[in-house]
Amino acid sequence: MYVSSSASRIVFADPAALEQFNLRLQAFARNALEEQRLQKLMSRYRSAQAQTAR
């Protein structure tokens, strides 16, 4: 794998490396989405608790 000078392109010599990279990228994206969902849930939970505390 090498990064071209323009840095906008990553070139993979072998397809297996490309596949591996894609899988990692997808996992990363899924984790980010999951994290967002959790944070939304937590903030909803906190505001609900604040409501009942009053």
C-alpha positions as CSV (number, residue, x, y, z in Angstrom):
1,M,0.0,0.0,0.0
2,Y,1.2,3.5,-0.7
3,V,-0.3,6.9,-0.4
4,S,0.1,9.0,-3.5
5,S,1.6,12.5,-3.4
6,S,-1.9,14.1,-3.8
7,A,-2.9,12.2,-0.6
8,S,-6.4,11.9,-1.8
9,R,-5.7,8.5,-3.3
10,I,-4.5,5.3,-1.5
11,V,-3.3,2.7,-3.9
12,F,-3.3,-1.0,-3.0
13,A,-1.0,-3.4,-4.7
14,D,-3.1,-6.5,-3.9
15,P,-6.9,-6.9,-3.8
16,A,-6.7,-8.7,-0.4
17,A,-5.3,-5.5,1.2
18,L,-8.0,-3.4,-0.4
19,E,-10.6,-5.8,0.9
20,Q,-9.1,-5.7,4.4
21,F,-9.1,-1.9,4.3
22,N,-12.7,-1.7,3.2
23,L,-13.8,-4.1,6.0
24,R,-12.0,-1.9,8.6
25,L,-13.5,1.2,7.2
26,Q,-17.0,-0.3,7.4
27,A,-16.5,-1.4,10.9
28,F,-15.2,2.0,11.8
29,A,-18.3,3.7,10.3
30,R,-20.7,1.2,12.1
31,N,-19.0,1.9,15.4
32,A,-19.3,5.7,14.9
33,L,-23.0,5.3,14.2
34,E,-23.5,3.1,17.2
35,E,-21.6,5.7,19.3
36,Q,-23.9,8.4,18.1
37,R,-27.0,6.4,18.9
38,L,-25.8,5.7,22.4
39,Q,-25.1,9.3,23.1
40,K,-28.5,10.3,21.9
41,L,-30.1,7.7,24.1
42,M,-28.0,8.8,27.1
43,S,-29.0,12.4,26.7
44,R,-32.6,11.5,26.4
45,Y,-32.3,9.3,29.5
46,R,-30.6,12.2,31.4
47,S,-33.3,14.7,30.4
48,A,-36.0,12.3,31.4
49,Q,-34.3,11.8,34.8
50,A,-34.1,15.6,35.2
51,Q,-37.8,15.8,34.5
52,T,-38.7,13.3,37.1
53,A,-36.3,14.8,39.7
54,R,-38.3,18.0,39.7
